Amino acid sequence: PATLLYTIKFESDQMDPEEEAAGLKEQIAEARRNVCDANIVEEAAEIESLKLAIKVKKMLKGHLTKVYDLDWSRDSRHLVSASQDSRLLVWDTYSGNKMNAILLNCAWVTGCAFAPSGKLVASGGLDNVCSVFTLDDKEQGGKLTKVLTGHDGYMSDCVFMNDQQILTSSGDQSCILWDIKTGQQITSLKDHVGEVDCLAIHDDFNQVLSGSTDMTVKLWDLREGIPNQTLPGHEGDITAVEWMPTGNSFITASSDGSSRLFDLRADQGLAFYCLQEPAPASSVSVSPSGRVLFTGYDDFTVIVWDALKCEQVCVLAGHDNRVSCLGVDREGISLCTGSWDSFLKTWG
């Protein structure tokens, strides 16, 4: 929860509700401005700029059409990817080989996830369900374990809590925490006024971030089921969100072409990463140190940013279509990017 306390003055009952709501929003915005007493770029002025040389390590070939999502295993070696070719592929990124191939019932898949144990994967999309599979190393495929039904819109993202629970987000403006074994809903999170497109779970497995087309990110406590904070700032859909390593802040990507750094203690954005003529941003990830940000764009590139100095470090080019997803492994050794050109690439 935020450490800031706002004093809000409520007007008389005779005021028009819309005018009163606008007035309250302005009071909150003014309170945020009053506590913003430092600039991250100015504070980092004397820190030496980053110099990185990042190159392609492996090209992962196997999908036949657009790659929509990927997720690293906790072993920092394997990852799962989802594509509109109706397949989930599990990769060994060291060798570049496919370990498992799972045929899906729905080609329009939008999200996938790897369980912490490395034994389960999940996916979902325009079929409005989340399908959980148990990996079968002998058959190099996967067994359908459970189909989770309950959303009234497409499933946009999913994240495993453990092998027993998974959290999903949807175009029906909600997020649901599921019991995988029973297929029952444990908690439903509802407060957004737009489609929920992305999720991020804190390392304590209690706090969750959700990003939406309503241009806000909400912080939830799964034990309470209500949002503790709502953070505006973007001027477009929130397409990706990820916790920073400290657990007190997070980064976002948006269709407005920017990435932003938000701090929960300050209850506002602290840094802004954007080009003068930006393309829509689709994905974002961060190094384990929190110093390096990676943002994927619709113009086929990935820009590497210095999180402290808000400077562009370098541009990763090599895809021939929209960079739809990316992620850094837990050890910080490799970045993987996925694209609508049907390929995935690992960088280091």
Sequence and secondary structure as in RCSB ss.txt:
>XXXX:A:sequence
PATLLYTIKFESDQMDPEEEAAGLKEQIAEARRNVCDANIVEEAAEIESLKLAIKVKKMLKGHLTKVYDLDWSRD
SRHLVSASQDSRLLVWDTYSGNKMNAILLNCAWVTGCAFAPSGKLVASGGLDNVCSVFTLDDKEQGGKLTKVLTG
HDGYMSDCVFMNDQQILTSSGDQSCILWDIKTGQQITSLKDHVGEVDCLAIHDDFNQVLSGSTDMTVKLWDLREG
IPNQTLPGHEGDITAVEWMPTGNSFITASSDGSSRLFDLRADQGLAFYCLQEPAPASSVSVSPSGRVLFTGYDDF
TVIVWDALKCEQVCVLAGHDNRVSCLGVDREGISLCTGSWDSFLKTWG
>XXXX:A:secstr
  S         TTS HHHHHHHHHHHHHHHHHHH    HHHHTTTS        EEEEE   SS EEEEEE TT
SSEEEEEETTTEEEEEETTTTEEEEEEE S S EEEEEE TTSSEEEEEETTSEEEEEEEETTTTEEEEEEEEE 
 SS EEEEEESSSSEEEEEETTSEEEEEETTTTEEEEEEE  SS EEEEEE TTSSEEEEEETTS EEEEETTTT
EEEEEE   SS EEEEEE TTSSEEEEEETTS EEEEETTTTEEEEEE  SS   EEEEEE TTSSEEEEEETTS
 EEEEETTTTEEEEEE   SS EEEEEE TTSS EEEEETTS EEEE 
